[in-house]
């Protein structure tokens, strides 16, 4: 799936990376008592979830271009698994932090939200590294390179 010759998936992935990085930091800050951080975390996480869903849809469409029996497909499946798990962790963080509300009392829901965001960030990092392997090692999405 391309737009003016450029694959759409790589265009979209930067948005959830930025939004979720901000969200993870803000969730930790909210759990330690910074008042405005909970609002920042909620909105940046929500935006990250929406953009990640768009990136995942584009990635699934681009997955068809990868040969089904090679190392690239195995890396692609690992990439998808890590990113899907990251999405789930950030969704958990959003639900748990929203359940905590505006309280800054280090409630279980609030701490679970921060923990989910941190786990999601780690998974996001692993998934990003695997996505980089697809491009730089296997040439996926690069015009004129083997698949």
Order of alpha helices (4+ residues) and beta strands (2+ residues): beta-beta-alpha-alpha-alpha-alpha
